[in-house]
Amino acid sequence: MDERNLCGLLESFRFIPNLKGLIPVRQSTGSRSNIYRAHVINLPKLGFLFIDQTGLNKPFVCNVKRDVTTETRQVVTPGHDVNAPGALVMPRPSATHQLEHNRGGLDIRDVVVDPHVSQHLRPHQRDGVMFLYECVLGLRNFNGNGAILADDMGLGKTVQCISLIWTLHKQGMYGGHHSVKRTLIITPGSLVKNWSSEFRKWLGNERLKVYTVNSDKRVKEFMNSPLYPVMIISYEMFLRSVEEVRNIKFGLVVCDEAHRLKNTTIKTATMISGLKTKRRILLTGTPVQNDLKEFHSLVDACNPGILGTQSCFRRLYEEPIVHGQQPDATSEEKLLGQTRAAELNRLTSMFFLRRTSEVNSRYLPPKVESVVFCRPSLLQLSVYRHLLTSRVVRSCLTSYSSGGSRHLVCIGALKKLCNDPSLIYSQCQEANEMADSLDIDQEASVYEGLDRSFPESYKPDRFTTDHSGKLQVLSHILAQIHRIGERVVLISNYTQDS
């Protein structure tokens, strides 16, 4: 049955597909059986089983001997102590997972995240590492090996990924062999160095060598070197080197700032979707929330085909959900939209994880707000008095009818002056030049004549805190913070001193 007929059938029965992942369907052929991978849609009211292989080029076939059982193998000692205090132990594979991925009968090993890293992880980060591990190794109940980590900024998405990468490169659940040999990290160009420094911060320089692609270090060098298991590349360099990247067998792909992949028409999303690697992790702090089409694109880049094609997704989910949210929607349409939304949430929650910044509140010190009044400098006082006595400001203070924009100009000039006189010095000079060259009433200019309040030796291009009371207080605070080795975030409406 083709895709259009499938969508029509499901729509006609108002049915929500219950995707059950991998269902074994056996066909006897002598001493062996063929197991086919298929999406199974169960229509209980109609009493039959429909096997949908839409979008699959061919069934997945593997020959399994009849004497294979689902008994688990013996668990052997892992590389790190499972019983150590604070040990982060990954879940063991199920019997079904062993049947599919451990046909050689290798011993089962407990995978324990290196305590060198795990001891620094917060509870939500430990949960995130375990979630990513289960997703990329197929331990969760969905047909795919991808995950989307959509935590808010500041919750440690990078360290969670580094912990996972280090674990997969050094350990494995079957026989202890590493689960991943090479990892590709694609990130915006501005974050390439940050990723490299984070690897050094958590793992040092020797545990896991990282290769960063730039104008001097090409992808070809990574291909020919066995020393670097991890390659970090910007999205721009990835597009330039996509043919070379495709020739490398990566066991895991990580895409940072992955919300840029929400549009399937852009070349970057197409190229990444074309990579042969099934294990994919998408990191984003701003997930798509209100556009289901973009949400489908993001999910499809992570787990290709898990939500069907875009046209089928639109008919099964997007249209019913959007129509059900309209003010004039009928009760039947609202119920259908809510049901489809709940089903979509159930499906994607298997590989989609998002935590907000509230989880970090318990680790932060109490918030203390202090309002500090700073005494203005002598220059600020002189210019301020001149500005208040000008005809323009006096007109603004006594008039409430016209000149609304003039009020804003006066307020803006006063705000800039209170920060630093250099912010208005250039406007003062321009106002005087216009008054000298044009025969117009320049008294309307709030800056006209203010340059006479500045000393002749004043140099606005030379940074100094002498002429600003706020900068004098700020410089003292910053010096104290630097002395004790703390960090600070400075937020201002003005980022230039002139």
KELOVEX-749179 format. One record per residue (C-alpha): residue number from 1; residue in three letters; x, y, z. Coordinates in Angstrom, 3 decimals, padded with zeros to 6 digits. Layout:
  seq  type        px        py        pz
  NUM   ALA         X         Y         Z
...
//
This chain:
  seq  type        px        py        pz
    1   MET   000.000   000.000   000.000
    2   ASP   001.478   003.375  -000.953
    3   GLU   001.802   006.355   001.374
    4   ARG  -001.300   008.213   000.191
    5   ASN  -003.537   005.184   000.668
    6   LEU  -001.991   004.523   004.080
    7   CYS  -002.644   008.092   005.249
    8   GLY  -006.153   007.965   003.862
    9   LEU  -006.894   004.679   005.626
   10   LEU  -005.675   005.976   008.978
   11   GLU  -007.538   009.261   008.528
   12   SER  -010.788   007.526   007.636
   13   PHE  -010.714   005.567   010.894
   14   ARG  -009.608   008.617   012.952
   15   PHE  -006.813   006.380   014.216
   16   ILE  -003.640   007.277   016.054
   17   PRO  -000.860   004.927   014.998
   18   ASN   000.677   002.977   017.826
   19   LEU   004.233   002.576   016.579
   20   LYS   005.784  -000.369   018.345
   21   GLY   009.271  -000.263   016.852
   22   LEU   010.699  -003.607   015.822
   23   ILE   008.260  -006.498   015.600
   24   PRO   009.637  -009.930   014.597
   25   VAL   007.696  -011.496   011.734
   26   ARG   008.979  -014.985   010.971
   27   GLN   008.789  -016.915   007.734
   28   SER   010.115  -020.463   007.890
   29   THR   012.742  -021.297   005.290
   30   GLY   014.249  -024.641   006.163
   31   SER   016.487  -024.471   009.205
   32   ARG   016.550  -020.678   009.349
   33   SER   014.091  -017.850   009.795
   34   ASN   013.974  -014.422   008.209
   35   ILE   013.287  -011.536   010.571
   36   TYR   011.931  -008.392   008.956
   37   ARG   012.042  -004.939   010.497
   38   ALA   008.736  -003.117   010.007
   39   HIS   006.544  -000.429   011.523
   40   VAL   003.510  -002.284   012.866
   41   ILE   000.192  -000.514   013.152
   42   ASN  -002.416  -002.358   015.175
   43   LEU  -006.090  -001.729   014.392
   44   PRO  -007.742  -003.577   017.288
   45   LYS  -011.337  -002.738   016.433
   46   LEU  -010.956  -004.132   012.937
   47   GLY  -009.226  -007.262   014.149
   48   PHE  -006.230  -007.335   011.813
   49   LEU  -002.539  -006.450   011.781
   50   PHE  -001.213  -004.074   009.134
   51   ILE   002.532  -004.036   008.399
   52   ASP   003.633  -000.678   007.009
   53   GLN   006.946  -000.612   005.161
   54   THR   006.378   002.835   003.660
   55   GLY   009.626   004.603   003.007
   56   LEU   011.736   001.461   003.350
   57   ASN   013.704   000.529   000.266
   58   LYS   013.820  -003.118   001.327
   59   PRO   013.120  -005.163   004.438
   60   PHE   015.883  -005.704   006.953
   61   VAL   016.738  -009.395   006.697
   62   CYS   018.955  -011.366   009.008
   63   ASN   019.342  -015.115   009.241
   64   VAL   019.047  -016.449   012.757
   65   LYS   019.697  -020.064   013.746
   66   ARG   016.814  -021.798   015.475
   67   ASP   018.882  -022.686   018.514
   68   VAL   019.348  -019.011   019.443
   69   THR   017.648  -018.249   022.768
   70   THR   016.866  -015.024   024.595
   71   GLU   018.891  -015.945   027.670
   72   THR   021.275  -013.223   028.803
   73   ARG   024.982  -013.844   028.919
   74   GLN   027.106  -013.680   032.051
   75   VAL   027.927  -010.185   033.303
   76   VAL   031.661  -009.699   033.794
   77   THR   033.594  -007.113   035.799
   78   PRO   033.616  -003.624   034.192
   79   GLY   036.572  -001.270   033.951
   80   HIS   035.312   000.920   036.827
   81   ASP   033.843  -000.128   040.162
   82   VAL   030.075  -000.497   039.930
   83   ASN   029.699  -000.351   043.706
   84   ALA   031.850   002.733   044.232
   85   PRO   030.052   005.654   045.917
   86   GLY   028.477   007.868   043.270
   87   ALA   029.181   005.426   040.421
   88   LEU   027.192   006.259   037.285
   89   VAL   026.253   002.853   035.857
   90   MET   024.551   002.604   032.485
   91   PRO   021.564   000.245   032.060
   92   ARG   022.175  -003.298   030.847
   93   PRO   020.777  -004.475   027.506
   94   SER   017.518  -006.382   027.404
   95   ALA   017.221  -009.929   026.095
   96   THR   015.713  -008.598   022.869
   97   HIS   018.621  -006.194   022.411
   98   GLN   021.106  -009.015   022.972
   99   LEU   019.356  -011.189   020.407
  100   GLU   019.725  -008.502   017.762
  101   HIS   023.136  -007.024   018.630
  102   ASN   025.069  -009.789   020.377
  103   ARG   024.838  -012.741   018.039
  104   GLY   028.427  -013.641   018.822
  105   GLY   027.474  -014.434   022.401
  106   LEU   029.964  -012.019   023.976
  107   ASP   029.910  -011.530   027.726
  108   ILE   027.831  -008.637   029.046
  109   ARG   029.810  -005.880   030.746
  110   ASP   028.477  -003.160   032.986
  111   VAL   029.315   000.235   031.528
  112   VAL   030.377   002.759   034.171
  113   VAL   031.070   006.403   033.359
  114   ASP   034.623   007.348   034.283
  115   PRO   034.545   008.690   037.872
  116   HIS   037.055   011.334   036.768
  117   VAL   034.098   012.975   034.996
  118   SER   030.992   011.606   036.728
  119   GLN   032.021   012.927   040.141
  120   HIS   031.505   016.464   038.823
  121   LEU   028.098   015.852   037.217
  122   ARG   024.954   017.192   038.816
  123   PRO   021.883   014.917   039.110
  124   HIS   020.159   016.277   035.998
  125   GLN   023.405   015.868   034.035
  126   ARG   023.761   012.244   035.173
  127   ASP   020.194   011.620   034.016
  128   GLY   021.016   013.291   030.703
  129   VAL   024.069   011.091   030.091
  130   MET   022.008   007.973   030.796
  131   PHE   019.219   009.200   028.508
  132   LEU   021.649   009.842   025.631
  133   TYR   023.311   006.466   026.195
  134   GLU   019.998   004.618   025.991
  135   CYS   018.958   006.491   022.858
  136   VAL   022.105   006.101   020.752
  137   LEU   022.548   002.419   021.666
  138   GLY   018.928   001.507   020.979
  139   LEU   017.936   000.695   024.559
  140   ARG   014.716   002.726   024.448
  141   ASN   011.499   001.629   022.822
  142   PHE   011.607   003.488   019.507
  143   ASN   012.872   002.714   016.035
  144   GLY   015.996   004.851   015.902
  145   ASN   019.348   005.709   017.458
  146   GLY   019.088   009.486   017.762
  147   ALA   018.408   011.890   020.620
  148   ILE   017.524   015.562   021.017
  149   LEU   018.855   017.272   024.140
  150   ALA   017.040   020.600   024.440
  151   ASP   018.108   021.794   027.891
  152   ASP   018.150   025.500   028.629
  153   MET   021.454   027.316   028.283
  154   GLY   023.717   026.796   031.273
  155   LEU   022.576   023.284   032.196
  156   GLY   025.667   021.579   030.800
  157   LYS   024.693   020.066   027.463
  158   THR   028.359   020.061   026.425
  159   VAL   029.666   018.173   029.458
  160   GLN   026.846   015.632   029.149
  161   CYS   027.912   014.924   025.568
  162   ILE   031.599   014.756   026.465
  163   SER   030.819   012.258   029.239
  164   LEU   028.884   010.104   026.785
  165   ILE   031.532   010.319   024.047
  166   TRP   034.321   009.368   026.467
  167   THR   032.269   006.406   027.710
  168   LEU   031.362   005.118   024.242
  169   HIS   034.946   005.407   023.018
  170   LYS   036.364   003.369   025.895
  171   GLN   033.645   000.914   026.902
  172   GLY   030.974  -001.346   025.475
  173   MET   028.226  -003.539   026.855
  174   TYR   029.223  -006.560   024.746
  175   GLY   032.647  -007.973   025.514
  176   GLY   033.888  -004.589   026.686
  177   HIS   034.692  -003.486   023.136
  178   HIS   034.239   000.236   022.542
  179   SER   030.826   001.184   021.201
  180   VAL   032.105   004.050   019.024
  181   LYS   035.425   004.431   017.237
  182   ARG   035.069   007.925   015.768
  183   THR   032.826   010.882   016.617
  184   LEU   031.942   013.931   014.526
  185   ILE   030.913   017.173   016.247
  186   ILE   029.364   019.865   014.027
  187   THR   029.008   023.269   015.642
  188   PRO   028.837   026.972   014.748
  189   GLY   032.243   028.423   013.949
  190   SER   032.197   030.581   017.077
  191   LEU   031.940   027.483   019.293
  192   VAL   034.646   025.273   017.762
  193   LYS   037.325   026.495   020.176
  194   ASN   034.898   026.273   023.078
  195   TRP   034.235   022.588   022.372
  196   SER   037.959   021.909   022.137
  197   SER   038.640   023.682   025.432
  198   GLU   035.793   021.804   027.137
  199   PHE   037.333   018.471   026.110
  200   ARG   040.648   019.602   027.605
  201   LYS   038.896   020.816   030.749
  202   TRP   037.162   017.525   031.478
  203   LEU   039.521   014.952   029.937
  204   GLY   042.888   016.678   029.709
  205   ASN   045.124   016.494   026.651
  206   GLU   045.923   012.780   026.650
  207   ARG   042.743   010.853   027.423
  208   LEU   040.930   011.702   024.192
  209   LYS   042.649   013.704   021.465
  210   VAL   040.416   016.096   019.565
  211   TYR   040.991   017.290   015.994
  212   THR   039.574   020.712   015.096
  213   VAL   039.114   021.463   011.404
  214   ASN   040.107   024.948   010.234
  215   SER   041.852   026.640   007.329
  216   ASP   045.177   025.085   008.359
  217   LYS   043.946   021.652   009.482
  218   ARG   041.951   019.812   006.838
  219   VAL   039.591   016.847   007.036
  220   LYS   042.010   014.764   004.965
  221   GLU   044.598   014.910   007.753
  222   PHE   042.033   013.519   010.192
  223   MET   041.236   010.690   007.785
  224   ASN   044.876   009.623   007.621
  225   SER   045.644   009.930   011.330
  226   PRO   044.771   007.235   013.901
  227   LEU   045.544   009.584   016.792
  228   TYR   042.316   011.590   016.777
  229   PRO   039.034   009.765   017.512
  230   VAL   037.004   013.009   017.669
  231   MET   036.701   015.656   014.953
  232   ILE   035.168   019.090   015.566
  233   ILE   034.093   021.076   012.518
  234   SER   032.013   024.196   011.906
  235   TYR   028.854   024.080   009.805
  236   GLU   030.563   026.207   007.152
  237   MET   033.627   023.953   006.925
  238   PHE   031.346   020.917   006.926
  239   LEU   029.601   022.138   003.775
  240   ARG   032.949   022.736   002.080
  241   SER   034.290   019.312   003.061
  242   VAL   031.096   017.257   002.944
  243   GLU   032.409   014.785   000.356
  244   GLU   035.470   014.007   002.476
  245   VAL   033.377   013.740   005.639
  246   ARG   031.064   011.246   003.967
  247   ASN   034.013   008.941   003.322
  248   ILE   034.780   008.675   007.047
  249   LYS   032.936   006.068   009.079
  250   PHE   031.693   007.908   012.161
  251   GLY   029.994   005.991   014.939
  252   LEU   028.356   009.098   016.393
  253   VAL   027.419   012.566   015.105
  254   VAL   026.709   015.504   017.435
  255   CYS   025.122   018.701   016.072
  256   ASP   025.334   021.724   018.361
  257   GLU   022.870   024.622   017.990
  258   ALA   020.774   022.160   016.010
  259   HIS   017.761   024.473   015.698
  260   ARG   019.385   025.708   012.490
  261   LEU   018.416   022.312   010.998
  262   LYS   014.692   022.995   011.399
  263   ASN   014.412   023.832   007.698
  264   THR   014.925   020.790   005.488
  265   THR   015.359   022.958   002.390
  266   ILE   018.697   024.401   003.492
  267   LYS   021.789   022.600   002.305
  268   THR   023.224   021.979   005.776
  269   ALA   020.191   020.004   006.933
  270   THR   020.170   017.992   003.715
  271   MET   023.855   017.111   003.967
  272   ILE   023.625   016.068   007.617
  273   SER   020.540   013.965   006.945
  274   GLY   022.518   012.242   004.202
  275   LEU   025.218   011.004   006.581
  276   LYS   025.194   007.238   007.018
  277   THR   025.596   007.424   010.786
  278   LYS   022.456   006.336   012.649
  279   ARG   023.641   007.507   016.055
  280   ARG   022.916   011.224   016.170
  281   ILE   022.615   013.738   018.974
  282   LEU   021.081   017.162   018.395
  283   LEU   021.756   019.897   020.948
  284   THR   019.625   023.015   021.113
  285   GLY   018.635   025.497   023.785
  286   THR   015.798   026.917   021.688
  287   PRO   013.691   024.017   020.388
  288   VAL   010.904   024.625   017.908
  289   GLN   007.641   025.024   019.821
  290   ASN   004.859   026.378   017.636
  291   ASP   005.756   025.261   014.103
  292   LEU   005.087   021.543   013.652
  293   LYS   006.653   021.542   010.199
  294   GLU   009.947   022.745   011.645
  295   PHE   009.590   020.285   014.515
  296   HIS   009.244   017.434   012.014
  297   SER   012.405   018.600   010.240
  298   LEU   014.346   018.612   013.504
  299   VAL   013.119   015.156   014.479
  300   ASP   013.783   013.790   011.000
  301   ALA   017.391   015.003   011.161
  302   CYS   017.748   013.103   014.435
  303   ASN   015.820   009.916   013.649
  304   PRO   015.115   009.819   009.900
  305   GLY   011.678   008.493   009.029
  306   ILE   010.436   007.963   012.574
  307   LEU   007.511   010.357   012.017
  308   GLY   007.027   009.400   008.381
  309   THR   007.385   011.720   005.436
  310   GLN   006.466   015.366   005.795
  311   SER   003.261   014.975   003.784
  312   CYS   002.069   012.036   005.878
  313   PHE   003.040   013.851   009.084
  314   ARG   001.084   016.892   007.969
  315   ARG  -002.083   014.858   007.395
  316   LEU  -001.799   012.692   010.506
  317   TYR  -000.599   015.260   013.032
  318   GLU  -000.075   018.840   011.876
  319   GLU  -003.481   019.512   010.304
  320   PRO  -005.598   017.897   013.070
  321   ILE  -003.580   019.617   015.826
  322   VAL  -003.699   023.063   014.171
  323   HIS  -007.393   022.776   013.279
  324   GLY  -008.222   021.670   016.816
  325   GLN  -006.676   024.850   018.218
  326   GLN  -008.791   027.211   016.113
  327   PRO  -011.510   029.227   017.911
  328   ASP  -014.216   027.930   015.567
  329   ALA  -013.158   024.263   015.845
  330   THR  -015.893   021.755   016.621
  331   SER  -015.738   019.590   019.736
  332   GLU  -014.848   016.614   017.538
  333   GLU  -011.966   018.522   015.913
  334   LYS  -010.692   019.696   019.307
  335   LEU  -010.760   016.163   020.687
  336   LEU  -008.971   014.796   017.624
  337   GLY  -006.325   017.530   017.845
  338   GLN  -005.717   016.862   021.536
  339   THR  -005.456   013.130   020.920
  340   ARG  -002.991   013.546   018.068
  341   ALA  -000.923   016.016   020.116
  342   ALA  -000.763   013.581   023.031
  343   GLU   000.305   010.761   020.724
  344   LEU   002.973   012.920   019.086
  345   ASN   004.282   013.899   022.507
  346   ARG   004.392   010.243   023.562
  347   LEU   006.362   009.237   020.486
  348   THR   008.915   012.046   020.653
  349   SER   009.379   011.906   024.436
  350   MET   011.262   008.644   023.895
  351   PHE   014.181   010.561   022.379
  352   PHE   013.483   014.225   023.284
  353   LEU   014.681   015.609   026.626
  354   ARG   014.294   019.188   027.842
  355   ARG   014.982   020.665   031.271
  356   THR   014.583   024.333   032.171
  357   SER   016.986   026.537   034.121
  358   GLU   014.918   025.955   037.262
  359   VAL   016.834   022.725   037.928
  360   ASN   019.918   024.855   038.580
  361   SER   018.234   027.022   041.205
  362   ARG   019.212   024.696   044.058
  363   TYR   022.899   025.126   043.208
  364   LEU   022.862   028.914   042.966
  365   PRO   023.453   031.243   045.929
  366   PRO   020.536   033.414   047.075
  367   LYS   019.805   036.300   044.756
  368   VAL   020.663   039.682   046.261
  369   GLU   019.698   042.906   044.499
  370   SER   021.492   046.108   045.466
  371   VAL   020.727   049.582   044.151
  372   VAL   023.867   051.712   044.373
  373   PHE   023.665   055.505   043.972
  374   CYS   026.876   056.804   042.421
  375   ARG   028.013   060.380   042.950
  376   PRO   028.542   062.062   039.537
  377   SER   031.913   063.496   038.598
  378   LEU   032.547   067.241   038.449
  379   LEU   032.336   067.175   034.650
  380   GLN   029.020   065.325   034.763
  381   LEU   027.595   067.860   037.226
  382   SER   028.692   070.787   035.054
  383   VAL   027.191   069.387   031.840
  384   TYR   024.058   068.234   033.696
  385   ARG   023.355   071.727   035.081
  386   HIS   023.915   073.272   031.648
  387   LEU   021.536   070.740   030.116
  388   LEU   018.794   071.378   032.690
  389   THR   018.914   075.149   032.156
  390   SER   018.725   074.908   028.360
  391   ARG   015.591   076.189   026.658
  392   VAL   014.829   072.780   025.159
  393   VAL   014.759   070.944   028.492
  394   ARG   012.808   073.735   030.213
  395   SER   010.305   073.587   027.364
  396   CYS   009.924   069.852   027.812
  397   LEU   009.377   070.225   031.560
  398   THR   006.611   072.809   031.159
  399   SER   004.877   071.525   028.006
  400   TYR   002.679   068.432   027.780
  401   SER   001.118   068.972   024.385
  402   SER   003.470   068.640   021.427
  403   GLY   007.043   067.599   020.921
  404   GLY   006.781   064.040   022.237
  405   SER   009.903   062.978   020.370
  406   ARG   011.775   065.940   021.902
  407   HIS   010.981   064.569   025.370
  408   LEU   012.596   061.263   024.432
  409   VAL   015.676   063.065   023.092
  410   CYS   016.082   064.916   026.385
  411   ILE   015.673   061.740   028.436
  412   GLY   018.166   059.903   026.222
  413   ALA   020.730   062.688   026.579
  414   LEU   020.403   062.689   030.372
  415   LYS   020.762   058.893   030.542
  416   LYS   023.910   058.924   028.415
  417   LEU   025.415   061.745   030.442
  418   CYS   024.813   059.869   033.704
  419   ASN   026.724   056.891   032.296
  420   ASP   029.678   058.772   030.802
  421   PRO   030.041   062.249   029.231
  422   SER   031.869   060.769   026.243
  423   LEU   028.578   059.259   025.063
  424   ILE   027.206   062.718   024.180
  425   TYR   030.404   064.597   023.285
  426   SER   030.230   063.886   019.544
  427   GLN   026.563   065.008   019.387
  428   CYS   027.515   068.261   021.126
  429   GLN   030.171   069.013   018.509
  430   GLU   027.842   068.120   015.622
  431   ALA   025.120   070.406   016.998
  432   ASN   027.517   073.381   017.130
  433   GLU   028.814   072.745   013.607
  434   MET   025.243   072.728   012.275
  435   ALA   024.471   075.962   014.117
  436   ASP   027.491   077.683   012.573
  437   SER   026.797   076.539   009.015
  438   LEU   022.980   076.761   008.794
  439   ASP   020.751   079.780   009.455
  440   ILE   018.147   077.869   011.465
  441   ASP   017.037   077.879   015.069
  442   GLN   019.443   075.373   016.590
  443   GLU   018.170   076.110   020.098
  444   ALA   015.837   073.183   019.401
  445   SER   018.808   070.887   019.597
  446   VAL   019.240   069.543   023.096
  447   TYR   022.997   069.228   022.565
  448   GLU   023.613   072.770   021.276
  449   GLY   026.099   074.682   023.416
  450   LEU   026.941   071.778   025.720
  451   ASP   030.454   071.424   024.309
  452   ARG   031.427   074.595   026.227
  453   SER   031.063   072.629   029.461
  454   PHE   033.851   070.244   028.432
  455   PRO   037.460   071.287   029.199
  456   GLU   039.752   071.956   026.242
  457   SER   041.970   069.036   027.286
  458   TYR   039.046   066.587   027.137
  459   LYS   039.777   063.556   024.920
  460   PRO   036.726   061.328   024.414
  461   ASP   038.731   058.614   022.632
  462   ARG   040.940   057.996   025.672
  463   PHE   039.240   055.656   028.131
  464   THR   039.274   056.812   031.742
  465   THR   037.006   056.454   034.742
  466   ASP   037.788   059.969   036.009
  467   HIS   034.795   061.617   034.319
  468   SER   032.118   059.045   035.281
  469   GLY   030.932   058.318   038.812
  470   LYS   029.354   055.025   037.729
  471   LEU   032.555   053.825   036.052
  472   GLN   034.573   054.686   039.148
  473   VAL   032.308   052.515   041.322
  474   LEU   032.202   049.761   038.693
  475   SER   035.985   049.627   038.319
  476   HIS   036.340   049.238   042.082
  477   ILE   033.788   046.379   042.137
  478   LEU   035.461   044.607   039.199
  479   ALA   038.862   044.896   040.861
  480   GLN   037.535   043.230   044.012
  481   ILE   035.877   040.435   042.007
  482   HIS   039.091   039.834   040.070
  483   ARG   041.083   039.717   043.303
  484   ILE   039.058   036.788   044.673
  485   GLY   039.013   034.968   041.324
  486   GLU   035.270   035.169   040.646
  487   ARG   033.591   035.801   037.294
  488   VAL   031.117   038.514   036.380
  489   VAL   028.531   039.239   033.683
  490   LEU   028.146   042.934   032.872
  491   ILE   024.894   043.975   031.182
  492   SER   024.456   047.472   029.784
  493   ASN   022.499   049.383   027.173
  494   TYR   025.770   050.848   025.937
  495   THR   028.760   048.782   024.844
  496   GLN   030.912   051.647   023.548
  497   ASP   032.575   054.461   025.432
  498   SER   031.969   057.034   022.692
//
